[in-house]
């Protein structure tokens, strides 16, 4: 048997490929499916089934495309309704793959169709469970995404409690847990950076599996402090229930090289967004006026989904040479399918043509602290998340979280200068770029963010609490 986890850090997402005796399955595939087809060819096996644990909200799955290309059967749990053909599995239904079996355990709670897949070896012994968003390492799936008028968040949390205790906790401790997400995903509150663990260890360390936690305490725990879901989540759920454009078509359009004049004409059209995906350092040194920065070398896809409010937005790209296709692919992973091309030659083409350039000033963390001390910095901004801010921040530095930047900038004075920090210097540049594009031109980025600030000579500045956040 072959069992491989394909873990995509940008999405904090895990896909699973399992092969045995000439047959294979893929669980929760990404949209770019050729990698699984190639792997099956390499192993000399046929992909027999594609299992979905649920309709994902945070990325667009490639299950329909993969089924079309391989003839595999899509399997989804009870309550699933789609516009494409699939096999609706019942609780405890078993699927043979070579000499192993995978059994569907219906585990509603995160969503009503949510299911896990229990893998048994040739001798019938339980070896692993693929838990989707039902059980994470250190956490469980948020129960608010599928809430409706007749089904509250608390109702779903109650279902989740029963699913964990009736179908997962009774399994042997040696069973490996393979979830759909890890730290960085918005599908839970406090997931571990680890991407797998034994169920026995999770019983000891995961608060949600504490046998002393009764139903009401569990519901309160899992529903308390849930951040609002990113705006693109409902659209991704809808896309995962339907048939979407092939990623091959999306990439072909998105990697169209645009000459400077064509690019400039589109950049001046209000229907297009110029997206710069270079590094924070490159962007602050010089960028196309009005462009947004969301760098590839960060939590790119989640911030795309959180900040670009229209999932059908037409996008033209400024990318490092050789990373244009990667950009289009990663946009499409979260359903942003309207990339219309990239600036041929990258930012150098723009810079060398003597077009106007926007620059964001950078200052060191020590200069930031010194400016707070002497009063020369009057409008500091902490752009981190509320949980990070509450865990530790500089006294009298207000939070304007990046997640709400479109509302936050409405409260900024275009005549004032703002000094922005995040945790490490990535999100603060995103915040600054969007603020500038929306008419607040005087933004200054604090290099190294809160991590660097804590290492400075703070003098009279006070950290209100302690923080373990580093990103």
N, C-alpha and C positions, 0 to 999 in steps of 0.2 A: 504493500500500500504506500502511496505517496500522499502526503498532506502538506500543503504549502500555504502560508499566509502571505498575501500581497498587501502590504501596509502602505498606505498613501499618507504621508505626514501632513501634507497641506490640508487634507480633509480630516485627518485623524481617523481614517476609515480602513477597515479590514475586509478584504475579499478572500475567499477560501477556495482552493482548488484541491480536489481529492480524486485520486485515480487508483483503480484496482482491477487487475485481470482484464485489460482491454477496454474498460469503461471509466468514465470520469463524470464528476459533477462540479459545478461552480456555484458558490453561494454568494449572493449580493455582489454581482459583478459591477465594475465601473463601466462608464459609457464607452471607453476605448477598449473594445473586446478582442482586438487582434492578438493581444498578448496571451489570452487564454487559448485561442485557436492554435497559435504557434506552439504553446506548451503541450497541448494535446498531441499535435503532430510529432513533436520531439519525443514524446513518451509512447507514441504508437497506439493511442487510445482514442475512443470516440466519446465526445461529450454527450451524455445520455439525458441528464437533467440539469435544469437551472433552478435553484431554490432561492426564493425571496423570503427573508424573515418578516418583512412588512413593506408597506409603501413608504420608502424613505422620503424624508422632508428636506434633508440637507444636501442631497446630491441626486443627479439624474442617473438612474441605473441603465445598464446596457442590455438588460435581459431580453428585450424584444429583438434587438439587432442580433444578439448572439444566437437566439433561437432560429432566426431567419437564415443565418449563415451556416448553422450546424445541424439543423433539424432536431435539436434537443427540445424536450418538453419543459415548459415553465410550470413550476409548482408553487402555489401560494396557499396559505392556510384559510380556515373558515372566515366568512364575512367579506371576503375579497370580491370586488366588482371591478371589471376592467372593460376596455374596448377591444381587447385582443384575446385570442384563444389561450387558455391555460388550464391546468389540472387543479381543481379546488380540492385540497387534501382535507381529510378529517383528522381529528385528534387521534393519535397513536397509529396513524397509517404508516406503513413501512415501505421503503423503496430499496430494491436490490441494485447494487453497483459492484460488478465483479463478485468477489467473495465477501464483501462487507455489506452492511445495511445502514440506512439512515431512516430514523423514525421521527415523524413530525409530532412535536408536543405543542398543542395550542396554548399559548401563554398570553392572553389578553391583558392589557394594562397600559402599555405605552401607546398602542393602538388596539383596536378590537381584532384585527386579523393577525396581530403579532404572534409569531411562532418560533420555536427553537427546533434544531435538528440534532438528534442524539445519534452519534456514530457508534456502531458495534462492530467488532472485528469478526473474523471468520468463525471464531468459536462462540460468538454471541455476547462477548464481554463488552460492557460499556467502556469506551475509551475517551470520548470527547463530546462536548456539546457546543453547538454554534448558536449563541444566544441572541444575536441581533442587537436590538436596543432594549431587550428585557432585562438582561443582567450585564453590567459592565464590570471591569476590574475596579473595585472600590466604590461602586455606585450602581444605580439602576436608571432606566430610561425615564425621562420626564413624562408625567401623565396628563399634561395639559393640551398637547397638540391635537388630539382627536376629540376634545370636548365639544359637545353640541348642545342644542337646546334641551334634548332629552337625555344627555349623558354629561355629567359634570366632571371637572378635574378630580374631585373627591371620589366620584363613582369609579373612574378609571384607576385611581390609586388603590381602591379596594380590590378591583380585579387583579391588579399587579401583586398585591399582598397574597391573594389566594394562589396565583400562578406560581410565585416563588416557593411558597410553602407546600403546595400540593404536587408540583411537577419537577422542581429543580432541587430543592433542599434534600429530598429523600434519596437522591442519587449518591453513589459511592464517592468518598472523598478523593479518590485517585483520579477521577474524571477531570480532564482538562477543559477549561472554559475559554472559548474563543469568541469574543464579542465583536460587534460591528464597528465600535468606536473606542477611542482612548482620549487622553487629555487633549483639550483644545476644541473638542466638539461641543456644539451648543445643544446636543441631545440629552445631556445630563448636567449635573451641578458640579461634581467634584471627582471626575474620573482620574484614575491613576495613569501615569505615563507608561506603565507596563501594558503590554498588549495581549497577554495570556497569563493564566495562573491555574493552579489546581482548585477544584471546587472546595476541597477541605480547607485550604488556606483562606478562601473567600468566606467560608462559614465563620472563620475566626476573626477576620479583619474587616469585612464589609458590613457597615452599620445596618444595611437593609436585610441582612440575613441573620441578625441577632435573634436567637430564639426567644429572648425575653421581651422583644418588641411586639406589643399586641397590635391589633388591627388599627385602632384609633391613633395610637402613637405613631405607627408607621405612616398612616395617611397624613398626619400633621408634619412628620419629618420630610417626606418626599415632596410635599406641596409648598413647603415654606421656603421663601427666598428664591423662587424660580424667576430668572430674568425673562423679559418678554422675548418671544421667538423672533428671529430675523424675518423681515418682511417677505423674503423669497420662499420661505418654507411651504406655504399653501400651494404656490405655483409648482414647486418640485413634486409635491404629492400628486397633484393633478397630472403632471407630465408622466409620472411613474405608473399611472393608471391608464395611460393612452399610448398611442404610437407616435413617435417623434422622428424628426429628421435624422438620417444617418449621420454619425459623427464624421464620416468620410466627406460628405457634402459640406458640412459646417467648416471643416478644416480647409477644404479646397477653396472656399470663398474667403475665409479669414486670412489665409496666407498670401493673398493677392498683394504684390508689391506696388506701392503707390508712388509715382513721381512727386517731387516737391509741390508742383503747382496743383496737381490733383488733390494731394493731401491737404494743402493749405485751403483750397476751396471747400473741402468737406469740413475742415476744422472751424471755418467761419460760419458753417450752417448750424443753427441751433438744434437741429435734430440729431447731431452727432456729438459724441463725447470722445475727447482725446484722452486716452488712458496710457500713462507712462509707467512701465513696469520695471524700470532699472533699479539700482540701489538707492537708498536714501541719500548717500553722499553724492552720487551723480546727479540726482534730481535737484538737490538744494544748490549745487554748483551752477546749474543752468537748466531751464526747462522751457517748453512752449507755453506762452501765456494762456491761462485758462485750462490747462491740462490738469488732470487729477493724477496723483501718485498713489498706486497700490503695488508695491514691489513683489516680484515673483519669489524672492527669498525671504518670505514671511508667511503668515497665515493668509495667503492670497485669496483662495476661493471663498472662505467664510467672510472676509471683509468685502469682497466683491458683492456677495449676496446681501450683506448687511447694509451697504452704503449706496449701491446703484439701485434706486428704488423701482425703476421700470425694468423688468426682466427682459423686455423686448427692445431695450435701448440699442441704438446703432452705435457701434464702437469702432474707432480707428486707433491703432496701436503704435506706441514708440517703445521698441524693445531692444535689448542687447542683441548684437548680431548672432544669429544661429538659434535664438530662443523664441522666434516668432510662432512656430507651430506649437511649442509648449504653451505659450500664452493662450492661443486659441483653444487648445485642448482643455486647459484648466478652466477657462471661462465656460466652456460647454459642459464641464462636469457638474456645474451648478445651474445649468439651464440658460446661460447667456449665450445664445446661438447667433447673435447678429453682429459678430465681428466682421467688418467690411474690408479689412486690409491693414497694411502696416506701412510706415514711412520707410521707403527704400533708402538704405544707408544709415538709418537710425537718426539719433539726435544730431550727429555730426553734419548731416545733410542740411538740417535747419540752421545750425550754428554757422556753418561756412557760407550760407547764403545771405548773411547779414540781416536776417529777420530779427525782430525784437525777441529778447530773451528775458525770462523771469528768473530771479535769484532769491533764495531764502537764506538769510543770515544764520549762521550757526554760532553758538557760544558754548564754552565749556561749563560743566556742572559747577565748578568753583566760581566762575564769573557770574553764574546765575545766583548762587548763594550770596556772593559779595554784593550783587545788585539789590537783592532783597534787604541786605544789611544796611546799605547806605541810602536806600530809597530810590535809586535810579530805575529799578524795575518795579513798575506800579501795577502791572496787569499780568500776573503769572497765571498759568492754566495747567492743571493736571488732567490729562486726557485719558487716564486709565479707566478700568471698569470699577463699578461701585465696591465690589468685594476687595479689590486691591487697595482702593483708596481708604476704606475703613480699616484695613489691616495695618496701614501705615502711610502717613503723608506729612508734608511740611505744613506746620500750623499756618493758617491764614492763606494758604494757596488753594483756591477753590477748584472743585472738580467740574469739568465740562467734558463728559465722557464722549469718546469718539463714536460710540454706538448711536448717539443722538445728535451728531454734529450738525445735521440739517436744521434742527431746532435751536441748537446752542448758538450757531453763528448769528441768528436773528437778534440775539441779545448783546452782540459785540458792536462796539462803536468803530466805524470805518476810519475815524481819525486817530484812534489810539494804536499803540504798539503792544502786542501780546507775545509773551515768552511762554512757549509750550513745551511740556515734557510728558513723556509716557513712562514706560518701564525701562526701555532700552534704546529708543530713538527711531523706531519704525512707525508706530502709530502717531507720534507727534508730527511726523512729516506728512502723513496722510491727512491729519486734521488741518495742518497749515495749508496744504494744497487746495483742499476743498474750501476753506475759509477765504483764501485769496480768489478762487474762482467765483465765489459768491459775493465779492465786493469788499472784503476786509483785507487790505493789501499788506499791512505791516505786521507780519508774523516772523518770529524768531524761534529757531529750534534749539532746544537744549540737548547737546550731544550726550549720548550714554544714558539719558533719562534718569529715573529714580535710582537705578542701580548705581550709577556714578555719583548721584547726589549724596547717597548715604556714605560714600567714601571721602567726602570733602570735609574741610574744616568748617563745621556748621556754625561755630561761634554762638550767636544768640538765637539762631533758628532752632526750632524744636520739632522733632519727629513725634507726632501725636500718638502713634502706636508703632509696634514692630511689625515688619513684613518679611515674609519668606519668598515673595514674588520676585522673579528675575527676568521675566519677559513682558 
